[in-house]
Amino acid sequence: MTASTPVVSGVTQLPNGTHDAPEQELALEVILDALDDASTPLSAVDGLYMSAPRPWTDQKFFSTALHHRLGLETTRTLELSTGGTSGGQAFHAAVSAVRRGEVDTAVVFAVERNSSIETTDSYFEYALRMFDVEFQSPTGLSVPGVYAQSLQRYLHEYDVDHEAVANIVVEKRTNAADDPNTLFDDTVTRADVLEARPIADPLTLLECPAPCDGGAALVVSSAEEARDEERAVEVAGIGSHHASSHMLVSHGESVTELPAVESAADAASEQAGVPTDEVDVYEPYAPFPHIEAMTVEALGLAVRGEGVDACLEGKTAPDGEFPISPSGGCIGRGHPPMVTPLLNHVEAVKQLRGTASTQIPDARSVLTTAEHGHVNGATATIFQTEA
């Protein structure tokens, strides 16, 4: 079997915010729009890959229902649930299938409607079950509560001021302000961040990702099948890793380090032949500001404990040494968790096409990540285009 070069030939995304249409309608919209962007007919699709919908989505057997609505027949279908890495894992599965020649043209998509939750009780009941249901859930843990604990440890271990961490939020909100698809269209100051309503000490409201509705889709095909070679972007390397931990329960690893991100990025780097610290742009899945700092360190862009300094020194800015989340990322643009990995991928393609809202000049490579839990599992993807 001859290996094929996988490329992304079409992308689309819905504006982050609130959508009244049911998830199935949103899925149809992003799938057809991505195919239109790729100049690819629906009849050419022989693979459908998706993040499994949230439990509160009315339509079950989602991918099967979509096949019927679209009149679609495929040789590969995957509806995948691995938390925040679902989109990243679904995308990797499509890339691998194309590379092996099992699929010629795949659509990878995710949609999410958090606005459809009628009461917070149903969401918190779902969220609590992410923790160890015997020993952790009864204590009433929350996702921000877990990340607040790792932030506390990071501040203590590296003698970092919380005020400095707030600058990461300021930068991300500034990056996203001009994007018409973002949840926010205004910037914030450090004082705004620090004086916002407390959520989980020391995290404030503006340091937490804002859940919202969203959707995104990408068309992955072999380079030979791409209708528009000039707009196609190569998927040069993929990698994934799952650490032997669950949320903050680890086997001796520090909660201020991200071994899953480091290992996943190293695997993608080796496959792409591009060192992680020589990539032009980075779009990580960083739902809280200190996770961005820790990701910068895991990627070898800064030594342990100096990821926050990289922001303060302007290194992570769009015009900096290694731009981090020119899109604004989870914090700046809003966060539909199942969709966020694909939003990172869409942003990577836009950067390499030269059409991003916050465009990095002469970008030729982008590294994206996805994560779940307290970054226990991660995927990494490197996109490239020719100079």
LINBELJO-V497167 format. One record per residue. N is the residue number from 1. RES is the residue in one small letter. PHI is phi in radians with two decimals (none if undefined). OMEGA is omega in radians with two decimals (* if undefined). Layout:
n=(N:N)
res=(RES:RES)
phi=(PHI:PHI)
omega=(OMEGA:OMEGA)
This chain:
n=(1:2:3:4:5:6:7:8:9:10:11:12:13:14:15:16:17:18:19:20:21:22:23:24:25:26:27:28:29:30:31:32:33:34:35:36:37:38:39:40:41:42:43:44:45:46:47:48:49:50:51:52:53:54:55:56:57:58:59:60:61:62:63:64:65:66:67:68:69:70:71:72:73:74:75:76:77:78:79:80:81:82:83:84:85:86:87:88:89:90:91:92:93:94:95:96:97:98:99:100:101:102:103:104:105:106:107:108:109:110:111:112:113:114:115:116:117:118:119:120:121:122:123:124:125:126:127:128:129:130:131:132:133:134:135:136:137:138:139:140:141:142:143:144:145:146:147:148:149:150:151:152:153:154:155:156:157:158:159:160:161:162:163:164:165:166:167:168:169:170:171:172:173:174:175:176:177:178:179:180:181:182:183:184:185:186:187:188:189:190:191:192:193:194:195:196:197:198:199:200:201:202:203:204:205:206:207:208:209:210:211:212:213:214:215:216:217:218:219:220:221:222:223:224:225:226:227:228:229:230:231:232:233:234:235:236:237:238:239:240:241:242:243:244:245:246:247:248:249:250:251:252:253:254:255:256:257:258:259:260:261:262:263:264:265:266:267:268:269:270:271:272:273:274:275:276:277:278:279:280:281:282:283:284:285:286:287:288:289:290:291:292:293:294:295:296:297:298:299:300:301:302:303:304:305:306:307:308:309:310:311:312:313:314:315:316:317:318:319:320:321:322:323:324:325:326:327:328:329:330:331:332:333:334:335:336:337:338:339:340:341:342:343:344:345:346:347:348:349:350:351:352:353:354:355:356:357:358:359:360:361:362:363:364:365:366:367:368:369:370:371:372:373:374:375:376:377:378:379:380:381:382:383:384:385:386:387)
res=(m:t:a:s:t:p:v:v:s:g:v:t:q:l:p:n:g:t:h:d:a:p:e:q:e:l:a:l:e:v:i:l:d:a:l:d:d:a:s:t:p:l:s:a:v:d:g:l:y:m:s:a:p:r:p:w:t:d:q:k:f:f:s:t:a:l:h:h:r:l:g:l:e:t:t:r:t:l:e:l:s:t:g:g:t:s:g:g:q:a:f:h:a:a:v:s:a:v:r:r:g:e:v:d:t:a:v:v:f:a:v:e:r:n:s:s:i:e:t:t:d:s:y:f:e:y:a:l:r:m:f:d:v:e:f:q:s:p:t:g:l:s:v:p:g:v:y:a:q:s:l:q:r:y:l:h:e:y:d:v:d:h:e:a:v:a:n:i:v:v:e:k:r:t:n:a:a:d:d:p:n:t:l:f:d:d:t:v:t:r:a:d:v:l:e:a:r:p:i:a:d:p:l:t:l:l:e:c:p:a:p:c:d:g:g:a:a:l:v:v:s:s:a:e:e:a:r:d:e:e:r:a:v:e:v:a:g:i:g:s:h:h:a:s:s:h:m:l:v:s:h:g:e:s:v:t:e:l:p:a:v:e:s:a:a:d:a:a:s:e:q:a:g:v:p:t:d:e:v:d:v:y:e:p:y:a:p:f:p:h:i:e:a:m:t:v:e:a:l:g:l:a:v:r:g:e:g:v:d:a:c:l:e:g:k:t:a:p:d:g:e:f:p:i:s:p:s:g:g:c:i:g:r:g:h:p:p:m:v:t:p:l:l:n:h:v:e:a:v:k:q:l:r:g:t:a:s:t:q:i:p:d:a:r:s:v:l:t:t:a:e:h:g:h:v:n:g:a:t:a:t:i:f:q:t:e:a)
phi=(none:-1.46:-1.27:-1.85:-1.54:-1.38:-2.35:-1.72:-1.87:-2.67:-2.49:-2.80:-2.63:-1.57:-1.08:-1.18:2.84:-2.16:-2.18:-1.43:-1.18:-1.14:-0.97:-1.11:-1.20:-1.11:-1.10:-1.04:-1.11:-1.23:-1.10:-1.20:-1.20:-1.15:-1.12:-1.11:-1.11:-1.54:0.95:-2.07:-1.29:-1.00:-1.13:-1.45:-1.33:-2.15:-2.58:-2.26:-2.24:-2.66:-1.32:-1.09:-1.10:-1.12:-1.02:-1.47:-1.25:-1.12:-1.31:-1.76:0.89:-1.05:-1.15:-1.16:-1.07:-1.18:-0.97:-1.17:-1.08:-1.56:1.13:-1.74:-2.16:-2.28:-1.66:-2.40:-2.39:-2.47:-2.04:-2.07:-2.27:-2.36:1.10:-1.14:-1.58:-0.92:-1.12:-1.15:-1.20:-1.10:-1.11:-1.09:-1.10:-1.16:-1.07:-1.12:-1.14:-1.17:-1.08:-1.43:1.43:-1.39:-2.35:-1.61:-2.45:-2.08:-1.96:-2.01:-2.58:-2.66:-2.38:-2.71:-2.22:-1.31:-1.22:-1.42:-1.28:-1.34:-2.38:-1.19:-1.03:-1.16:-1.20:-1.15:-1.09:-1.15:-1.10:-1.08:-1.31:-1.33:-1.56:-1.06:-1.20:-1.49:-2.04:-1.74:-0.95:-1.06:-1.43:1.41:-1.05:-2.26:-1.10:-1.03:-1.10:-1.17:-1.19:-1.10:-1.15:-1.24:-1.14:-0.98:-1.18:-1.10:-1.05:-1.25:-1.16:-1.95:0.93:-1.80:-1.46:-1.01:-1.00:-1.22:-1.09:-1.05:-1.12:-1.14:-1.11:-1.01:-1.13:-1.15:-1.15:-1.15:-1.05:-1.51:-1.01:-1.65:-1.51:-1.16:-1.64:-1.40:-1.26:-1.97:-2.17:-2.21:-1.64:-2.34:-1.83:-1.07:-1.11:-0.99:-1.14:-1.25:-1.67:-1.20:-0.99:-1.19:-1.96:-2.64:-0.87:-1.73:-1.21:-1.85:-0.98:-1.30:-1.60:-1.79:-1.21:-1.53:-1.16:-2.77:-1.52:-3.04:-2.93:-2.76:-2.61:-2.35:-1.76:-1.92:-2.51:-1.28:-1.00:-1.19:-1.53:-1.13:-1.30:-2.21:-1.10:-1.20:-1.71:-1.31:-2.09:-1.29:-1.59:-1.47:-2.78:-2.31:-2.75:-2.58:-2.80:-2.18:-1.29:-1.48:-2.60:-2.43:0.93:-1.64:-1.50:-2.16:-1.82:1.65:-1.31:-1.30:-1.39:-1.77:-2.23:-2.15:-1.10:-1.16:-1.13:-1.06:-1.19:-1.11:-1.16:-1.09:-1.15:-1.15:-1.09:-1.11:-1.18:-1.42:1.29:-2.25:-1.01:-1.06:-1.56:-2.03:-1.28:-1.38:-2.45:-2.23:-2.21:-1.48:-1.53:-2.21:-1.26:-2.34:-1.03:-1.22:-1.20:-1.09:-1.06:-1.18:-1.18:-0.97:-1.24:-1.13:-1.46:1.39:-1.53:-2.67:-1.31:-0.94:1.55:-2.00:-1.14:-1.18:-1.03:-1.06:-1.22:-1.04:-1.53:1.44:-1.23:-1.65:-1.21:-0.96:-1.79:-1.59:-1.14:-2.48:-1.02:-1.95:0.88:-1.01:-1.27:1.80:1.07:-0.98:-1.32:-1.49:-1.89:1.71:-2.48:-1.51:-0.90:-1.24:-1.65:-0.89:-1.00:-1.30:-1.09:-1.09:-1.16:-1.05:-1.08:-1.06:-1.11:-1.10:-1.02:-1.37:-1.50:1.43:-2.11:-1.27:-1.11:-1.93:-1.47:-1.63:-1.02:1.04:-1.17:-2.18:-2.63:-2.39:-1.93:-2.04:-2.35:-2.38:-2.62:-2.45:1.10:-1.56:0.99:-1.26:-2.11:-2.58:-2.12:-2.41:-2.41:-2.00:-1.81:-2.44:-2.44:-1.24:-1.21)
omega=(-3.11:3.14:3.10:3.09:-3.14:3.10:2.96:-3.07:3.13:3.12:2.98:3.06:3.01:3.03:3.03:-3.12:3.12:3.14:-3.11:-3.10:3.10:-3.06:-3.11:3.10:3.10:3.12:3.11:-3.12:-3.08:3.13:-3.10:3.12:3.11:3.09:3.09:3.12:3.13:-3.06:-3.06:3.12:3.11:-3.10:-3.12:-3.05:3.07:3.05:3.11:-3.05:-3.06:2.92:3.08:-3.13:3.09:-3.10:-3.09:3.07:-3.07:-3.07:3.03:-3.06:-2.89:-3.08:3.11:3.09:3.13:3.09:-3.14:-3.12:-3.10:-3.03:-2.99:3.00:-3.10:3.05:3.12:3.07:-3.14:3.06:-2.82:3.12:3.01:3.14:-3.08:3.09:-3.06:-3.13:3.12:3.14:3.10:3.12:3.13:3.12:3.11:3.13:-3.13:3.14:3.09:-3.12:-3.14:-3.13:3.12:-3.14:3.10:-3.10:-3.13:2.98:3.08:-3.09:3.03:3.04:-3.10:3.07:3.06:-3.12:-3.11:3.12:-3.04:3.13:3.11:-3.12:-3.10:3.12:-3.10:3.06:3.08:-3.08:-3.12:-3.11:3.04:-3.14:3.07:-2.98:-3.14:-2.98:-3.08:-3.08:-3.13:-3.13:3.10:3.12:3.04:3.11:3.06:3.13:3.11:-3.12:3.08:3.13:3.12:3.06:3.10:-3.11:3.14:3.12:-3.12:-3.01:-3.07:3.11:3.14:3.10:3.08:3.12:-3.13:-3.14:-3.13:3.14:3.10:3.10:3.13:-3.13:-3.10:3.12:3.09:-3.14:-3.03:-2.94:-3.08:-3.13:-3.12:-3.13:-3.07:3.07:-3.09:3.05:3.13:3.10:3.10:3.07:3.09:3.12:3.09:-3.10:-3.05:-3.10:3.12:-3.09:3.12:3.13:3.08:-3.01:0.16:-3.10:3.04:-3.09:-3.08:3.07:3.14:3.13:-3.11:3.11:-3.09:3.05:3.09:3.11:3.13:3.09:3.08:3.04:3.12:-3.13:2.98:-3.13:-3.13:-3.10:-3.10:-3.11:-3.10:-3.04:-3.08:-3.11:-3.14:-3.12:-3.10:2.95:-2.95:-3.10:3.07:3.10:3.09:3.13:3.06:-3.14:-3.11:-3.12:3.10:-2.99:-3.12:3.14:-3.05:3.09:3.07:3.12:3.09:3.10:3.10:3.11:-3.06:-3.11:3.14:3.12:-3.12:-3.11:3.13:3.14:3.11:3.13:3.12:3.13:-3.13:-3.13:-3.10:-3.08:-3.14:3.09:-3.08:-3.12:3.09:3.07:-3.07:-3.05:3.13:3.07:-3.11:3.01:-3.07:-3.03:3.11:-2.99:-3.12:3.07:3.02:3.14:3.14:3.09:3.07:3.13:-3.13:-3.14:3.11:-3.14:3.08:3.12:-3.12:3.09:-3.10:3.11:3.09:3.11:-3.14:3.07:-3.11:-3.12:3.10:-3.09:-3.08:-3.13:3.12:3.10:-3.09:-3.08:3.10:-3.07:3.10:3.10:3.00:3.11:-3.03:3.09:-3.10:-3.04:-3.03:-3.00:-3.01:-2.91:2.88:-2.89:-3.12:-3.09:-3.02:3.11:-3.14:3.03:3.06:3.13:3.11:3.11:3.12:3.14:3.13:3.10:-3.07:3.00:-3.11:-3.07:-3.11:3.12:3.02:-2.99:3.05:-3.09:3.03:3.10:-3.14:3.10:3.13:3.05:3.08:3.03:2.95:-3.13:3.03:-3.08:3.01:-3.13:3.09:3.10:-3.11:2.94:3.07:-3.11:3.07:3.08:-3.12:2.96:-3.10:3.12:*)
